[in-house]
Amino acid sequence: MKVLTDKVAAITGAGSGIGRALALALAREGCHLALAGLHPEPLEETARLAQQAANERRGVPIDITTCVLDVAERESMFAWAAATVEQHTQVNLIFNNAGVALSSTVEGMDYADLEWIVGVNFWGVVHGTQAFLPYLKTSGNGHIVNISSVFGLFAQPGMSAYNATKFAVRGFTESLRQELDLMQCGVSATCVHPGGIRTNIAQASRISPSVSGFLIDNERQGREDFERFFITSPEQAARTILDGVRRDKRRVLIGRDARAADALARCLPAAYQALVVRTIRRMRRATAKRAELPQASIKEQ
């Protein structure tokens, strides 16, 4: 899919972050949009900004529809897909972008939290793919973009549920792509692995008490530490994703951190785990040592 003008793209998690950046980038290309999100206000703001972007770039308005839904609800996703085709007459792209995060040890994990993250991160991708695939095939020129994560390539402690969902998205999408290649039905698929993207996912994440005092000092500090690794803007991520669609790439890595993690997992597929453990232990010792220093000594450093 080299040309996005006059195509129709559906995006989940469109109220902020990568979803909003994708909507604006596609609008500038003259692509019509079906936007979905959990909260109406940010969703409508994305629609307003996308229309503005289309007008400023091309001077021609685009068709934009919005839908408030929970991607974990299968019937809602299928209804949205049908409504998208009814409103836009066709659909060419689905970006299964909605995602959430959970920090917890395996031992301390609450089943309600586990079901929540699996529902959004994995079942949301499955529902979006199955709901839209028949319509993409009918269009004759379709593309499925499923957002995994750097943690779909590389695991770390305290993120077992998040890792599980993102590894699942990776396996699901790679299998899907092979099936579509065999079908030769005019539809393709790409799995995206972003590194740290400057979104609000850390602030919206759930943090179990089981990681406090073990992997993080406290919840507030944990969120702040997590956000320090957000090195790539959503706008950069959107550009990289759309370039991957145009080039029909099977896998898209976003950010130098994602590329480094991918290389480490490839070169040290088992040994990297011990390296992660040693690194975290060193960081914890350094943090504890700094906590013992007088405040004046810390400032001098």
Buried (B, 14 or more C-beta within 10 A) or exposed (E): BEEBEEBBBBBBBBBBBBBBBBBBBBBBBBBBBBBBBBEEEBBBEBBEBBBEBBEEEBEEEBBBBBBBBBBBBBEBBBBBBBEBBEBBEBBBBBBBBBBBBBBBBEEBBBEEBBEBBBBBBBBBBBBBBEBBBEBBBBBEBBBBBBBBBBBBBBBBBBBBBBBBBBBBBBEBBBEBBEEBEEEEBBBBBBBBBBBBBBBEBBEEBBBBEBBBEEBBBEBEEBBEBBBEEBEBBBBBBBBBBBEBBEEEBBBBBBBEBBBBBBEBBEEEEEEBBEEBEEEBEEEBEEEEEEEEEEEEEEEEE
